[in-house]
């Protein structure tokens, strides 16, 4: 075996380890989002029951600011985190609107 081949085998092993970690983290993200949406659905039902608006812009802004701060702490692009949360918020609002129909 040459040094280059040995390095390639090590690189392949490292690549496989990283991909295994990514797969586990993807599963964590999906299950975490599922759990989050269970709670937001419960909030939506409460809002519908009490005739509250489907969105709460003040809370949404606080959540975005909080997520941007957490992203910085986690060394994640805060703009990406903001886009991600905005997407989630828009889905939650859509669900809340559907519950009020």
VEXMIFI-284078 format. One line per field, with one value per residue (C-alpha): residue in one letter; residue number from 1; z, y, x. Coordinates in steps of 0.25 Angstrom, whole numbers, padded with zeros to 4 digits, always signed. Example, Ala and Ser with C-alpha at 12.3 -4.5 7.8 and 13.67 -1.06 7.14 Angstrom:
BEGIN
residuo	(a | s) .
num	(1 | 2) .
up	(+0031 | +0029) .
north	(-0018 | -0004) .
east	(+0049 | +0055) .
This chain:
BEGIN
residuo	(x | x | x | x | x | x | x | x | x | x | x | x | x | x | x | x | x | x | x | x | x | x | x | x | x | x | x | x | x | x | x | x | x | x | x | x | x | x | x | x | x | x | x | x | x | x | x | x | x | x | x | x | x | x | x | x | x | x | x | x | x | x | x | x | x | x | x | x | x | x | x | x | x | x | x | x | x | x | x | x | x | x | x | x | x | x | x | x | x | x | x | x | x | x | x | x | x | x | x | x | x) .
num	(1 | 2 | 3 | 4 | 5 | 6 | 7 | 8 | 9 | 10 | 11 | 12 | 13 | 14 | 15 | 16 | 17 | 18 | 19 | 20 | 21 | 22 | 23 | 24 | 25 | 26 | 27 | 28 | 29 | 30 | 31 | 32 | 33 | 34 | 35 | 36 | 37 | 38 | 39 | 40 | 41 | 42 | 43 | 44 | 45 | 46 | 47 | 48 | 49 | 50 | 51 | 52 | 53 | 54 | 55 | 56 | 57 | 58 | 59 | 60 | 61 | 62 | 63 | 64 | 65 | 66 | 67 | 68 | 69 | 70 | 71 | 72 | 73 | 74 | 75 | 76 | 77 | 78 | 79 | 80 | 81 | 82 | 83 | 84 | 85 | 86 | 87 | 88 | 89 | 90 | 91 | 92 | 93 | 94 | 95 | 96 | 97 | 98 | 99 | 100 | 101) .
up	(+0000 | -0003 | +0005 | -0004 | -0003 | +0012 | +0012 | +0003 | +0012 | +0024 | +0017 | +0013 | +0028 | +0032 | +0021 | +0026 | +0040 | +0036 | +0028 | +0039 | +0049 | +0038 | +0037 | +0052 | +0053 | +0041 | +0049 | +0062 | +0054 | +0048 | +0061 | +0068 | +0057 | +0059 | +0074 | +0072 | +0062 | +0072 | +0082 | +0071 | +0067 | +0082 | +0082 | +0069 | +0075 | +0087 | +0078 | +0070 | +0082 | +0088 | +0075 | +0076 | +0063 | +0056 | +0057 | +0068 | +0061 | +0074 | +0079 | +0065 | +0065 | +0079 | +0074 | +0062 | +0070 | +0080 | +0069 | +0063 | +0076 | +0078 | +0064 | +0067 | +0079 | +0071 | +0060 | +0050 | +0040 | +0047 | +0033 | +0030 | +0044 | +0042 | +0029 | +0035 | +0046 | +0037 | +0029 | +0041 | +0046 | +0032 | +0033 | +0047 | +0043 | +0032 | +0041 | +0051 | +0040 | +0035 | +0049 | +0050 | +0037) .
north	(+0000 | +0014 | +0026 | +0032 | +0020 | +0020 | +0035 | +0032 | +0021 | +0030 | +0041 | +0031 | +0027 | +0041 | +0045 | +0033 | +0037 | +0052 | +0046 | +0037 | +0049 | +0058 | +0046 | +0046 | +0061 | +0061 | +0051 | +0060 | +0072 | +0065 | +0059 | +0073 | +0080 | +0070 | +0072 | +0087 | +0086 | +0078 | +0090 | +0101 | +0093 | +0093 | +0108 | +0109 | +0102 | +0111 | +0123 | +0118 | +0115 | +0128 | +0136 | +0141 | +0145 | +0134 | +0142 | +0150 | +0159 | +0164 | +0150 | +0146 | +0158 | +0154 | +0140 | +0144 | +0153 | +0141 | +0132 | +0141 | +0142 | +0127 | +0126 | +0135 | +0127 | +0114 | +0120 | +0119 | +0129 | +0138 | +0142 | +0127 | +0125 | +0136 | +0131 | +0117 | +0123 | +0132 | +0119 | +0112 | +0124 | +0125 | +0110 | +0112 | +0124 | +0116 | +0104 | +0114 | +0121 | +0107 | +0104 | +0117 | +0113) .
east	(+0000 | +0005 | +0004 | -0006 | -0015 | -0014 | -0018 | -0030 | -0034 | -0033 | -0040 | -0051 | -0053 | -0053 | -0064 | -0072 | -0071 | -0076 | -0087 | -0092 | -0092 | -0099 | -0110 | -0112 | -0113 | -0123 | -0131 | -0130 | -0135 | -0147 | -0151 | -0149 | -0157 | -0168 | -0168 | -0168 | -0180 | -0188 | -0187 | -0190 | -0202 | -0207 | -0204 | -0212 | -0224 | -0224 | -0223 | -0235 | -0243 | -0241 | -0242 | -0227 | -0220 | -0212 | -0199 | -0192 | -0182 | -0176 | -0173 | -0168 | -0158 | -0153 | -0151 | -0144 | -0134 | -0132 | -0129 | -0119 | -0112 | -0112 | -0107 | -0095 | -0092 | -0093 | -0084 | -0095 | -0098 | -0109 | -0115 | -0117 | -0123 | -0133 | -0137 | -0139 | -0148 | -0156 | -0159 | -0163 | -0172 | -0179 | -0182 | -0188 | -0196 | -0202 | -0205 | -0212 | -0220 | -0225 | -0229 | -0237 | -0245) .
